[in-house]
Amino acid sequence: MIIQGGMGVGVSSWQLARAVSQAGHLGVISGTALDNVLARRLQDGDQDGNIRRALRHFPNQEMAQRTLDRFLKIDGRGQAEPYTAAAKLTIRPSSATQELSIVANFVEVWLTKEGHSGVIGINYLEKIQMATPSAAYGAMLAGVDYILMGAGIPALIPKLLNDLSIHKLCNLKIDVAGASKEYHSIFDPQLIMGELLPPLKRPIFLAIISSHILASYLNRDDLTKPDGFILESSTAGGHNAPPRDLKNAGESNELIYGPRDEIDLEKVAKTGLPYWLAGGRSTPKQLQDAISKGAVGIQVGTLFSLAQESGYTNVIRNEIISELKSGHASIKTDGAASPTGFPFKVLELEGSISDAEVFADRPRLCDLGYLRTPYERAPGVLGYRCAGEPVDVYIKKGGNKDEAEYRKCLCNSLMANIGIGQERGDGYVEPILITVGSDLVGVNEMSSRHPHGWSALDVLQYLEG
């Protein structure tokens, strides 16, 4: 009935998803950038031993050991020592890159499922196509029950999951800017694992969408049909769908949504597939309202993101809650923040990269590259560019200056949110960037009930009335 959203990089941690799952609802891990999350936690020493415990259950122990040999630092990093980063995504990733992705997703799912029988899911961004096959395969090796995907049109995912479940070679079409032909990313599970494993459970696939038109489009063919929909309104945190009428509030880059952006639930219901409502669904009344409209239930993000089990550091979590409780919080749908081109919901917080001075002081760079776009430099030759990299570099790669202005580095900032932001040799530390939903009714109620903070179970008990 209640789906806990898969938020940020590591905000929807395995600890949070596990707590929700054990209480009988769907706990969801964030599957974004798990390769670097794992690599950085190993470089910090894996102090609690959770990663190593999970790796002892990985089906290919040689691969698990290679991951430890590559990244584990028993005593952690030195003071202000930069993290060693995983390789950037490409359309033809190396075997080492694929191995790390598989292992990282396995670890996160395994830890979430350890010791109980509840169901768990993992959330991916369609925009990060080049990571999807290996990431989903790693999650499936650990028995993930649901896969959720938004930030794009996930038409290719149902077939991909079918193929991965039988360890079949996968050929995923990749969107390439200016392409003169089709490009595909090849992933061969048997080749990378070195042996043929028994068939895997095919997870239930939920498409996160914001349009009844897209629901009908995906439902038209068995190859593209998901198992259900999460219908997300424009009040949801994170990435939002662009408004149908592209209007904004001038220099603020804030996008305005109108009646044309509302989802026609009757048309979604005609697909015959189950659906959950998301965005501005954070109270018991809103849960019952969703069910009365034919939904199975709701997906909730912000309330869970502020729970004690989430991946935010305690300092950052308390700062967010304090800002939201102040009554003066400014939350805007920023049309220029994300390098993806999708609008991104931003909490304007002093000291974060939403602060104009902090943004201006940050040197533009793209060293993680999850949101890079492949583009054709010449027929058959690809390059990669990100609107968050230096503007002159982006222009040299064929990008448009207007596409790059005001873009923020989500990859590095979202890592900083969970306490593993990059520290550079010159002492520079990456700033944070916080996203929350713009409907704060549930947050205000929980703050009143639990002034010293709340747990995932507190959120569920509140929503269940």
TIKE-999298 format. One record per residue: residue in three letters; x, y, z of N, C-alpha, C in turn. Coordinates in steps of 0.02 Angstrom, whole numbers, plus 32768, in hexadecimal, padded with zeros to 4 digits. Layout:
<pts>
AlaXYZXYZXYZ
...
</pts>
This chain:
<pts>
Met80297FC48000800080008000802B803F8000
Ile8064803C802380918075802780D480628009
Ile80EB80897FD9812D80817FBB815880BA7FD4
Gln819180A97FF181C280DB800681ED80EC7FC9
Gly81F0812C7FB7821281407F7A825D81317F7B
Gly827881277F3F82C0811A7F3782E5815B7F28
Met82FE817D7F5B831181C37F55835C81CE7F54
Gly837081FF7F2A83B382197F2A83E881E57F1A
Val842481F17F31845A81C07F32846181A97F7A
Gly844B816D7F8A845481527FCC8427816E8002
Val83FB819E7FF283CC81B58025839B817D8036
Ser8382815C8002835B811F800E838C80E68017
Ser83A580E2805383DA80B2806583BC806D8070
Trp83E8803C807583CF7FF9808483B17FF680CA
Gln83CA801F80F883AD801F813C83658039813A
Leu8358806D811383158089810E82E6805780EB
Ala82FB803E80B282D0800F808D82C27FD080B5
Arg82F37FB980DA82EA7F7E810482B57F898139
Ala82B77FC3815982867FD3818E823F7FD48172
Val82377FF2813781F47FF6811881DD7FB18104
Ser820A7F8A80E781F97F4780D181E47F1A810B
Gln82097F1E814281F97EF4817C81B57F068199
Ala819D7F43818C815C7F5881A681237F478176
Gly81327F25813F80FE7F0C811380F07F3680D6
His81187F6880C8810E7F92808D814B7F8B805F
Leu814E7FB2802A81837FAA7FF981BC7FDC8007
Gly81F27FC38023822E7FEB802C82567FED7FEC
Val826E80287FD9829080307F9A82D480507FA4
Ile830780317F87834B804C7F888354807B7F4D
Ser837C80AF7F56839380D67F1C83CA80AF7EF9
Gly83C180A27EB883F3807D7E92842380AA7E6D
Thr841F80EB7E78844A811B7E548490811C7E70
Ala84C281147E448509811C7E55852080ED7E8C
Leu850380B17E91851780847EC6855F806C7EBE
Asp857A806C7E8285C080577E7985EE80867E9F
Asn85E480C77E98860F80F67EBD85FE80F87F07
Val85BF80ED7F1985AD80EA7F6085D280B17F82
Leu85D280777F6385F5803D7F7F8640804B7F81
Ala865C80667F4A86A380737F4786B980A37F7E
Arg869280D67F8B86A581087FBE869D80EC8004
Arg866A80C4800F866280A78052869980758061
Leu86B08051802E86E8802580398728804C8047
Gln873180858025876C80AE8032876A80CF8076
Asp872E80D58093872880EE80D7872E80B5810A
Gly873C807980F2874D8042811F87178010812D
Asp86DA801A811286A27FEC812086A17FDD816B
Gln869B8012819386A5800D81DB86787FDB81FD
Asp86397FD581E6860B7FA68206860E7F6181E7
Gly86347F5881B1863D7F17819286027EFF8169
Asn85CF7F29815F85947F13813B85A37EFF80F3
Ile85CD7F2780D185DB7F18808A85FE7ED58084
Arg86307ECA80AE86547E8B80AA86287E4F80BC
Arg85FA7E5A80EB85CC7E2380FB85A07E1280C0
Ala85867E44809D855D7E38806285857E17802B
Leu85C37E2C802385EC7E117FEC85FC7DC77FF6
Arg85FB7DB0803386077D68803E85CF7D3E8021
His85977D5C800F855F7D387FF1855A7D437FA6
Phe85887D697F8985857D757F4185987D357F1C
Pro85757D247EE6857F7CE37EC585C47CDA7EA4
Asn85E87D0F7E97862B7D0A7E7A865D7D2A7EAA
Gln867D7D007ED286A87D1A7F0686E87D3B7EEB
Glu86FE7D257EB187397D457E9287297D8E7E81
Met86ED7D9A7E6686D87DDD7E5686D17E077E95
Ala86B57DEA7EC986AE7E0E7F0986F37E227F24
Gln87237DF47F1F87657E027F3987887E387F10
Arg877D7E397ECE879B7E6D7EA587817EB27EB9
Thr87427EB57ECC87257EF57EE387467F0C7F23
Leu87507EDD7F5287717EEF7F9187BA7F037F86
Asp87DC7EDE7F5C88227EED7F4E882A7F337F30
Arg87F97F467F0987FD7F857EE487ED7FC27F10
Phe87BE7FBA7F3F87A67FF67F6287AC7FF57FAF
Leu87AF7FBB7FCE87AD7FB9801787ED7FD58036
Lys87E580048064881B801E808C8807801380D5
Ile88257FE080F388107FCB8136881280058168
Asp8844802F8163884B80678192882C80A78177
Gly880980A3814087E880DD81248819810A80FF
Arg87FF814180E68829817180C1884F819E80F1
Gly888481BC80D788A781EE80FE887F822E8100
Gln8892825C812B886E829B8133886F82C180F1
Ala883282D580DA882982FA809C884382D5805F
Glu884B829380648860826B802A882582627FFB
Pro882C82737FBC87F3826B7F8E87E182227F85
Tyr87A182167F77878A81D37F6687A481C07F20
Thr87B581817F1887C181667ED5877E81567EB7
Ala877081737E7C872E816B7E5E872A812D7E32
Ala86EF81137E2C86E280DE7DFB86E480FD7DB5
Ala86EF80D47D8386F280EC7D3E86AF81097D29
Lys86B1813C7CFF8673815A7CE6864F81297CB8
Leu860C81327CB585E481087C8985F381177C40
Thr85F480E27C1885FA80E87BCF85CC80B47BB0
Ile85C380BA7B6F8598808A7B4C85B980467B46
Arg85FB80447B4E862180057B4D864A80017B8D
Pro862B7FF27BC5864F7FF17C0586807FB77C09
Ser86B57FC17C2F86E57F8B7C3A86C77F567C67
Ser86E77F1C7C6886CF7EE77C9486D47EFC7CDD
Ala87087F237CEF87107F3A7D3486D77F687D47
Thr86C17F937D1986897FC17D2686497F9A7D30
Gln863D7F687D0686017F3F7D0D86027F177D4E
Glu863C7EFD7D5F86427ED67D9D862F7F007DDA
Leu864B7F3D7DDD863D7F697E1685F37F797E1B
Ser85D37F867DE2858C7F957DE285637F597DFB
Ile85737F1F7DE3854F7EE27DF885587ED77E42
Val85957EDA7E5985A37ECD7EA085817F017ECD
Ala85847F417EBA85687F767EE3851C7F6E7EEB
Asn84FA7F5F7EB484B27F567EB8849F7F177EDE
Phe84C67EE37ED684BB7EA67EFD84BF7EB47F47
Val84F47ED77F5C85007EE57FA384C57F0B7FC1
Glu84AF7F407F9F847A7F6A7FBA84387F437FC2
Val84297F1A7F9083EB7EF27F9383F27EBB7FC8
Trp842A7E9A7FC984347E637FF9842D7E7C8041
Leu844B7EB5804F84477ED1809383FE7EE480A4
Thr83D97EFC807383947F0F807F83687ED2808F
Lys83777E9A806E834D7E5E807583647E3080AE
Glu839E7E3E80CA83BB7E1080FB838D7E048138
Gly837D7DC58144835D7DB2818283127DBD8187
His82EF7DCB815082A67DD3815482897DC18110
Ser82467DBD810D82257DA680D081FE7DDD80AD
Gly82077E1B80C181E47E5280A181FD7E5E805A
Val81D57E82803381E97E907FEE820D7ED47FEA
Ile823E7ED77FBC82637F167FB5826B7F267F6A
Gly82757F667F5D827E7F7C7F1882BD7FA77F12
Ile82CF7FB57ED483077FE17EC782F380117E8F
Asn830680507E9682F080847E68832B809B7E3C
Tyr831F809D7DFB835180B47DCB833680EF7DA3
Leu836481167D878351814C7D5A835A81357D12
Glu8326813C7CE9832B81287CA48361814F7C80
Lys836C818D7C96839F81B87C7783E481997C7A
Ile83F281727CAF843481537CB68433810F7C95
Gln8427810E7C54841D80D07C30845980A27C32
Met849480BE7C2B84D080957C2384E0806C7C61
Ala84C3807D7C9B84CF80577CD8849A80217CE4
Thr846280257CC084277FFD7CD384327FB27CCE
Pro844C7F957C9784507F4C7C9384787F2C7CCC
Ser84B47F447CD884DD7F267D0D84C17F337D52
Ala84A57F6F7D5D84887F7F7D9E844C7F537DAE
Ala841F7F4E7D7E83E37F247D8883F67EDB7D92
Tyr84297EC57D6D843E7E7E7D7484597E717DBA
Gly84817E9F7DD4849B7E977E1784647E947E4B
Ala84317EC07E4383F87EC07E7183D27E7E7E6C
Met83CB7E647E2F83A67E257E2583CC7DEA7E42
Leu840E7DEC7E4084367DB67E5F84287DB17EAA
Ala84167DEA7EC984067DEB7F1083BC7DE17F1E
Gly83947DD67EEA834D7DC67EF3831F7E027EFB
Val832F7E3A7EDB83047E757EE182BE7E647EC9
Asp828B7E7F7EEB82467E6E7EDC82257E9E7EAA
Tyr82377EDD7EAE821B7F107E8282537F3B7E65
Ile824A7F517E2882757F857E0B82487FBE7DF5
Leu825A7FFA7E0A823580377DF9826180647DCF
Met824480877D9F826C80B37D75824480EE7D5E
Gly8263812A7D63824681677D4A827A81907D25
Ala826E81D27D1F829C82007CFD82A881EA7CB5
Gly827381DD7C91827981C97C4B8240819B7C37
Ile8248817B7BFE8215814D7BE4823281077BE6
Pro821F80DF7C188240809E7C22822280667BF8
Ala821B80727BB781FA80417B8B822380017B82
Leu826580057B8B82907FCB7B7C829C7F9F7BB9
Ile82837FB37BF382957F917C3182727F4D7C3A
Pro82317F467C2A82127F047C3382377ECC7C0F
Lys824A7ED77BD082707EA37BAB82B57E987BC9
Leu82D57ECF7BDF83177EC87BFE83147E9B7C3B
Leu82E17EA47C6482DB7E7B7CA182CC7E327C8F
Asn82A57E287C5B82987DE37C4382DA7DC17C30
Asp83037DE57C0A83437DC97BF283747DBD7C2C
Leu83787DEE7C5A83A67DE67C9183947DAB7CBE
Ser83537D9D7CC3833E7D667CF083567D237CD8
Ile83657D1C7C97837F7CDD7C7C83C77CE57C65
His83E97D1A7C7E842F7D267C70843E7D2C7C25
Lys840E7D477C0184147D4D7BB8843B7D8C7BA6
Leu84637D897B7284867DC57B5A84547DFC7B4C
Cys84617E387B6784337E707B61844F7EA57B31
Asn84227EC07B0A84357EF27AD884077F2E7AE2
Leu841F7F607B0883F47F977B1C84037FD57AF0
Lys83CF7FED7ACF83D780297AA583E580657AD2
Ile8417808D7ABF842C80C77AE5841D81077ABE
Asp840081387ADF83F381797ABF8435819E7AB4
Val844481AF7A76848181D37A65846F82127A40
Ala8486824C7A598477828C7A388498829079F4
Gly847182A579C2848C82AE797F849E826D795C
Ala848082367970849381F57955847E81ED790C
Ser84AB81D078E5849B81C0789F848581777898
Lys8488815278D08473810C78D1846180F97918
Glu844880BD7922843880A679668477808F798A
Tyr8479809C79CB84B0808479F4849480587A2C
His84B980247A3C84A27FF47A6E84DA7FE57AA0
Ser84C67FDA7ADD84F57FC37B1184E97F787B1B
Ile85207F527B18851B7F0A7B1D852F7EF37B63
Phe85067EC87B8185157EAC7BC2850A7E617BC0
Asp853E7E3B7BCE853A7DF27BCB85447DD67C12
Pro850F7DC57C3585157DAD7C7A85427D707C81
Gln853B7D417C5385627D037C5885AD7D117C50
Leu85BD7D3F7C2286037D507C1786217D727C54
Ile85FC7DA17C7186177DC77CA9861B7D9D7CE9
Met85EB7D6E7CF285EB7D447D2E86197D087D27
Gly86267CF47CE886537CBB7CDD86337C787CE4
Glu85F27C767CEE85CE7C367CF385847C427CE8
Leu85617C0E7CD885187C127CCE84F67C037D10
Leu84D27C337D2A84B07C2B7D6A84687C157D5F
Pro84477BFC7D9283FF7BEB7D8C83D77C2A7D7C
Pro839C7C227D5D83727C5D7D4D83637C867D8C
Leu835D7CC77D8283507CF57DB983067D087DBA
Lys82EE7D1C7DF582AA7D367DFA82A57D777DD2
Arg82737D7C7DA782697DB97D8182427DEA7DAC
Pro82607E247DBF823D7E527DEC82017E737DCB
Ile81D17E877DF481987EAE7DDD81B27EF47DCA
Phe819B7F0E7D9181B37F4E7D79817D7F837D7D
Leu818B7FBA7DA1815E7FF27DA6817D802E7D83
Ala8159804A7D53817080867D2F815880C47D53
Ile818680F17D62817481317D83816881647D4C
Ile812B817A7D45811881A67D0E80ED81E07D27
Ser80E382117CFB80BC824C7D0F8087825D7CDB
Ser8074822C7CB2804582397C7B801C81FB7C6B
His7FDB82047C647FB181CC7C4E7FC081B97C06
Ile7FDA81E97BDF7FED81DA7B9A802681A87B99
Leu805681B17BC4808E81837BC88078813F7BE1
Ala8048813E7C0F802E80FE7C28801080D67BEE
Ser7FE980F77BC57FCA80D57B8B7FFF80BE7B5A
Tyr803380E87B50806880D67B21808E80977B38
Leu80A080957B7880C5805B7B91809A801C7B92
Asn805980257B9A802B7FEC7B9F801A7FCC7B5C
Arg802F7FEB7B2580187FD67AE380367F947ACD
Asp806E7F7F7AEB80937F457AD280AF7F1E7B0E
Asp80AE7EDB7B0980C87EB37B4081127EBF7B4D
Leu81377ED47B1A817E7EE07B22818D7F207B4A
Thr815D7F4E7B4C81687F8D7B6F813C7F947BAD
Lys810E7F667BB680DC7F6C7BEC80FC7F5E7C30
Pro80F77F8E7C5F810F7F817CA480DB7F577CC9
Asp80E97F487D0880BA7F247D31808D7F537D59
Gly809D7F937D5780757FC57D79809480097D71
Phe8071803C7D8A808980817D83808C80A37DC7
Ile80BC80CE7DCE80BC81007E0480B181437DE2
Leu807981637DF2806481A17DD0807B81DC7DFB
Glu80AB82017DE380CD82347E0B80B882797DF5
Ser809E82A07E24808B82E57E1580C783147E19
Ser80BD83527E0580F483827E03810A839A7E48
Thr80E683867E7D80FA839A7EC0812F836B7EDD
Ala813E83357EBA816E83037ED381B483217ED5
Gly81DE83077F018223831B7F03824B82FB7ECB
Gly828B830F7EC682B782F27E9382A7830D7E4D
His82B282E27E1B82A382F57DD6825882F47DCA
Asn823F83257DA781FA83297D9281F583277D46
Ala81BB83147D2D81B083197CE581A983637CD3
Pro81C083777C9781B783BD7C83816D83CD7C7C
Pro8158840B7C8A8112841E7C818100841F7C37
Arg80C084127C2980A984117BE380B084567BC3
Asp80A284897BEB80AC84CE7BD380EC84E87BF4
Leu812084F17BCC816085057BE88161854F7BFA
Lys814A855D7C36814B85A17C50817985A17C8C
Asn819785DB7C9B81BE85E07CD881B686247CF6
Ala81D5862C7D2F81CE866B7D54820B86987D4A
Gly8223869C7D0D825A86C97CFC829D86AE7D11
Glu82C686D97D2F830B86C77D3E831186917D74
Ser82DC86837D9882E0864F7DCC82E286097DAF
Asn82D186027D6F82CF85C17D4D829A85927D6A
Glu826C85AD7D92823985827DB0820185757D7D
Leu81F185357D7581BD85227D45817885217D66
Ile814685317D3F810285347D5780D984FD7D36
Tyr80B384D97D5F808984A27D46804084B87D46
Gly8019849B7D187FD484AE7D127FA684727D08
Pro7F67847E7CF67F3684487CEE7F4A84127CBB
Arg7F6F84257C877F8383F57C557FB383C07C6F
Asp7FD183CF7CA9800183A07CC67FE1836E7CF6
Glu7FA083747D007F7E83467D2D7F7383037D0A
Ile7F7A82CD7D307F72828A7D147F2A82757D15
Asp7F11825C7CDD7ECC82437CD97ECC81FA7CF2
Leu7EB581F17D307EB781AF7D4F7E89817D7D2C
Glu7E5381947D117E2581677CEE7E4881477CB2
Lys7E70816F7C8E7E9481547C547ECB81247C69
Val7EEB81317CA27F1D81027CBB7EFB80C17CD0
Ala7EC180C77CF07E9D808B7D067E8A805E7CCC
Lys7E7F807C7C927E6C80547C577EA380257C3F
Thr7EE180327C557F1880047C437F107FC27C66
Gly7EEA7FC07C9C7EE17F837CC27F1A7F747CF2
Leu7F4B7FA17CF67F857F967D217F7C7FBB7D63
Pro7F977FA07D9A7F927FC27DDB7FBC80017DDB
Tyr7FA980317E057FCF806F7E097FCE808B7E50
Trp800380AF7E60800B80D27E9F8011811D7E90
Leu7FFB81487EBB800181907EB2803C81AB7EDA
Ala806081DA7EBD809C81F57EDE809E82417ED4
Gly80C282627F0180C782AB7EFE808E82CB7F24
Gly809B82EA7F5D806683087F84803882D57FA3
Arg8052829B7FB2802B82657FD1804E82508011
Ser804382768046806A826A80838041826F80C2
Thr7FFF826380BD7FD4826380F97FA5822780F5
Pro7F898213812E7F5881DC812D7F1C81EB80FF
Lys7F06822981007ECD823D80D67EDE8235808C
Gln7F1C8248807A7F30824380337F3881FA801F
Leu7F4C81CF804D7F4F8187803F7F0A816C8030
Gln7EDA817D805A7E96816480507E7781828011
Asp7E8781C180027E6F81E17FC57E8A81BC7F87
Ala7ECA81A97F897EE881857F517EC481427F45
Ile7EB7811F7F7C7E9580DE7F767E4E80E87F5B
Ser7E2D811D7F717DE8812A7F587DE781397F0E
Lys7E20814F7EF37E25815F7EAC7E3E81237E82
Gly7E4280EA7EA17E5480AD7E7D7E9D80997E83
Ala7EC580BF7EA77F0B80AE7EB07F1380767EE3
Val7F4A80507EDD7F5B801E7F0F7F7080417F4F
Gly7F92807A7F477FAA809F7F807FD380DA7F69
Ile800780EC7F8F802E81277F80807981187F84
Gln80A081427F6280E881437F6C80F981837F92
Val8121817C7FC6813281B47FF2817D81BD7FF2
Gly819481FB7FE881DB82087FE681F582318021
Thr81E3827180248203829F805281FE8288809B
Leu81C4827080B181BD825980F681F182248107
Phe81FB81F580D8822C81C080E4827381D980DE
Ser827E820A80B282C3822480AA82DC824480EA
Leu82AF825B811482C2827C815282BF824E818E
Ala82AF820E818282AF81DD81B882F781CD81CE
Gln82FD81B6820B834081AA8227836881768201
Glu8346814881DE8369811481BA838181298175
Ser836E8164815E83828178811B83CD81868118
Gly83E6818E80DC842E819680D3844981DB80E1
Tyr841E820D80EB8437825080FD8461824C813D
Thr84958274814084B8827A81808489829B81B2
Asn8495828F81F2846A82AC8226846A82F88223
Val84A58315821684A9835E8212847E837981DA
Ile8483835B81A0845D83728166841283668170
Arg8400832C818B83B9831E8197839B835181C7
Asn83BE836081FD83A48390822D839F83D6820F
Glu83CF83E781E483CD842881C48390842E8195
Ile838283F88171834883F8814483078400816C
Ile830083D781A082C483D981C982BB841E81E8
Ser82F1843B820082EE847D821E82D684B181EB
Glu82F084AD81AE82DD84DC817A829384D38168
Leu827C849681638237848981508208849F8189
Lys821C849681C881F284A9820081EF84F58209
Ser821E851881ED8221856181F881E6858681D9
Gly81C7856681A881908586818581A685B5814E
His81E885BB8144820285E88111822785C280DA
Ala821F858180D88244855980A7822E856C8060
Ser825F857180348252857F7FEE826385417FC5
Ile823085257FA5823984E97F7C822284FA7F36
Lys824C84F17F05823885027EC1824884CA7E91
Thr822084C67E5C822D84977E26825C84BA7DF5
Asp829C84AC7DFC82D084CF7DD682D884AE7D92
Gly82CA84D47D5E82D084B97D1A831684B47D01
Ala834784D17D26838C84D27D0D83BD84AE7D3B
Ala83A684937D7483D684767DA383F684367D89
Ser83CE84097D6D83E883C77D5C840683C47D16
Pro844183A67D0F845E839D7CCD843483707C9F
Thr8404834C7CBB83DA83207C9183AC83487C63
Gly839D83867C75836B83AC7C50832683A67C6F
Phe831D83767C9D82DE83717CC282DD83A57CFA
Pro82A383C07D0A829E83EC7D4582B183C57D84
Phe82CA83E97DB582E183CA7DF382CA83F47E2D
Lys82A983D37E5E828F83F67E9882C884057EC9
Val82D184457EDA830A845A7F0382F2847F7F42
Leu830C846A7F7C830284907FB9833B84C37FBE
Glu832885027FBF835C85377FC38375853A800B
Leu83B48526801383D1851E8055841585418056
Glu841F856B8087845E8590808D8499855F8093
Gly84CD856C806C85088541806F85058507803D
Ser84CB84FB802084C684C77FED84D184E77FA8
Ile84D584BE7F7584E384D87F3384A784FD7F16
Ser846E84FC7F39843585267F25844385707F35
Asp8473857C7F61848885C07F7384B185DC7F38
Ala849F86157F1E84BF86317EE3850A863A7EED
Glu851F864E7F29856686597F35858C86167F36
Val856F85E47F55858E85A27F56859485867F10
Phe855E858E7EE9855E85767EA4859585997E7B
Ala859B85DB7E8585CD86017E5E861485EE7E72
Asp861E85DC7EB1866285CB7EC9867785847EB6
Arg864885597EA8865A85147E988679850F7E52
Pro86B584F27E4D86D284E87E0A86A884B57DE3
Arg869584C77DA7866C84987D7F8699845E7D67
Leu868184227D7386A483E67D5C867383AD7D59
Cys868683797D36865C833D7D31868983007D38
Asp869482EB7D7686C282B37D83869F82727D95
Leu865D82747D9D863682367DA9861082217D6A
Gly85EE82507D4B85D582467D078597821B7CFF
Tyr856F82127D33853381E87D2B850082077CFC
Leu84FF82497CF984CD826C7CD084EA82847C8E
Arg852382697C7B853F827B7C3A851282607C01
Thr851382837BCA84EE826F7B8E851F82577B59
Pro8516821A7B3E853F82067B05852B82307AC7
Tyr855C82447AA1854D82687A63857C824E7A2C
Glu8567825779EE858E823E79B685BF8274799E
Arg85FF826779A7863282957990863C828F7944
Ala86358252792C8639824278E58614820078DE
Pro85FF81ED78A185DB81AE789A8601817378BA
Gly85E1815478EC8600811B790D862F812D7945
Val863B816E7951866981837986864281AD79B9
Leu8645819779F8861E81B87A2C864B81E17A5B
Gly862D82177A74864A823D7AAB861582437AE1
Tyr862882627B1985FA82697B5285FF82B07B6D
Arg85C682CE7B7B85C583127B95859083187BCC
Cys859B83487BF8856C83547C2F8563839F7C35
Ala852483B47C3B851583FB7C40852F841A7C81
Gly854783EF7CAF856384087CED85AE84127CEB
Glu85CF84007CB3861784097CAE862684517C99
Pro866684657C95867684A97C80865384BC7C40
Val863684F87C3E860C850B7C05863385087BC4
Asp867285207BC4869885217B8686A684DA7B6D
Val86B184AB7B9C86BC84657B89867C84497B6B
Tyr864484587B8A8603843F7B7285F584597B2B
Ile860484987B1F85F984B67ADD862684957AA9
Lys866684887ABB869484677A8C867C84217A79
Lys865584037AA5863B83C07A9685F883C37A72
Gly85E683FE7A5B85A884057A34856C84197A5D
Gly857584267A9D853D843A7AC7852C84837ABD
Asn84F184967AD484D984DA7ACF84E584FE7B10
Lys84FE853C7B0C850D85627B4884D185697B76
Asp849685747B58845A857D7B808448853E7BA7
Glu845C85037B8D844E84C57BB0847A84BD7BEE
Ala84B284E07BF084E284D67C2684DD850A7C5D
Glu84C385447C4F84BF85787C82849285627CBC
Tyr84A985717CF7848585637D36848085197D48
Arg849D84EC7D1D849984A57D2D84C584967D6A
Lys84AC846B7D9584D084597DD284E984117DCE
Cys851D84027DF2853983BE7DF1851383947E24
Leu84E083717E0C84B983477E3A84E2830C7E54
Cys850B82EF7E2A852F82B27E3D855882BF7E7C
Asn858282F37E7B85AD83007EB5858583197EF1
Ser855383437EE5852D835F7F1D850483297F41
Leu84E782FB7F1B84BF82C77F3B84EA82967F61
Met8529828D7F4C855882657F73856782887FB5
Ala856F82CA7FB2857E82F17FEF854482ED8021
Asn850782E7800884CD82E3803584D182A98066
Ile84F38273805284F58237807C853A822E809C
Gly85618264809C85A0826280C185DB8245809D
Ile85D6823A805A860F821F8035861F824C7FF9
Gly8618828D8004862A82BC7FD0867682BD7FC5
Gln868982CD7F8886D082CD7F7786F583057F9C
Glu872F82F47FB5875D83257FD1879983297FA2
Arg87AB83657F8F87E0836D7F5D882183847F7E
Gly8857837A7F5A889983867F7688A483CD7F8E
Asp888083FD7F70888884437F84885C84577FBF
Gly883A84257FDD880F8432801687C7843F8005
Tyr87B784417FC48772844F7FB0874684127FC0
Val870C84207FDC86DB83EB7FED869A83F97FC7
Glu867E83C67FA9864283CF7F81860783E57FAC
Pro85E084177F9585A4842D7FBA856A83FD7FAF
Ile853884027FD984FC83D87FD484C983F97FA7
Leu849683D37F94845B83EE7F72841F83C37F87
Ile83ED83E27FA483B583BD7FC2837783C37F97
Thr8356838A7F8E831583897F6C82E0836E7F9C
Val82A6838F7F9C826D83787FC3822E83867F9A
Gly81F883657FAB81B883747F8B819E83B77FA4
Ser817483D77F7C815C841A7F8E811E84197FB9
Asp80FF83DF7FC380C583D97FF080DF83C58035
Leu80DA83F1806680F883E680A780C683D680DE
Val808883C680CC805583B980FF806A837F812C
Gly80808348810D8095830F813580D3831D815E
Val810283428142814083538166812F837E81A4
Asn810383AE819C80F083D881D480CD83B0820B
Glu80A3838081F780808357822880B2832A824D
Met80E1830C8228811382E08248814183098276
Ser815283458262817D8370828C815A838182CD
Ser8118838A82C980F18399830580EE835D8334
Arg80E58322831680DF82E5833E812382CE8359
His815782D98331819982BF834381CD82F8833D
Pro81CC8326836B81F883618366824383518366
His82548315837E829B8303838282AD82D0834A
Gly828382CC83188291829F82E08266826182E2
Trp8264823E82A98238820482A4825981CB827E
Ser823D8190828682568154826582288142822A
Ala823E81128202821480FA81CC81D380DC81E6
Leu81D780B9821F819B809B823B816B80D18253
Asp81858108826D815A814182808133815B8244
Val8155815F820A8135817781CD80FC814881B9
Leu810A810781BC80D680D681A8809B80D781D7
Gln80A880DC8218807180DE82498047811D823E
Tyr80678154822E8042819282208017818A81E2
Leu8033817081AC800E8169816D7FD581378173
Glu7FDE8104819B7FAA80D181A47F7480E881D4
Gly7F7E812381F17F4A813F821C7F45811E825F
</pts>
